[in-house]
Amino acid sequence: MTDISQTNQQIRHYARHFLQCQGYNGFSYKDISRKLGIKNSSIHHYYPKKEDLVAALLEESRKNLVEHIARIVESGGSAREQLQYYFDYALKEFDEGKSICPPGSVILDFEELPEEVRKQNLLLLHCILDWISKVLKTGLEKGEFSFSDPVEARAELVVETLMGARLLSSIQGRKTLVRSISLIKSDLGWKD
């Protein structure tokens, strides 16, 4: 990632938090400016429109995911280790109060969203699905997982389950997310 100013980093931090806690239409520049004690115009300096900010956040999430995946793969991480990273990340974000995953944060209003936000969200979602599909395929080939349905369908199920579990957990607590992860593992024939 390019070197960005401290103010820009803080704007992104709070925008990401609001986005993943309240969704696209659940926050405004006013919310961010209150947290930072700056004027809305300061945010507009970096991101003329909210869509510019949210698209940048989704793009950053995708790039960070790609970097993390590369590090895991380079370290020789097994399919289970890679998938565990995904689960641990979901739990970490939930513990930080982010009950909505980045791609899920804009799904409710998807059709009404600006084109660039939809584009970046789809790129992020497809990146996640492609990665999970590769992990599941590798896990099947190496005997780490055991299931019979197509890998792509199973990857969608894993992502859908985790996205839904995060939302439900915001009402029912962390145990719901932990239980959903355990069920995903069981359905994959996760062998320890």
Secondary structure by P-SEA (a helix, b strand, c coil): cccccaaaaaaaaaaaaaaaacccccccaaaaaaaacccaaaaaaccccaaaaaaaaaaaaaaaaaaaaaaaaaacccaaaaaaaaaaaaaaaaaaccccccccccccccccccaaaaaaaaaaaaaaaaaaaaaaaaaaaaccccccccaaaaaaaaaaaaaaaaaaaacccaaaaaaaaaaaaaaacccc
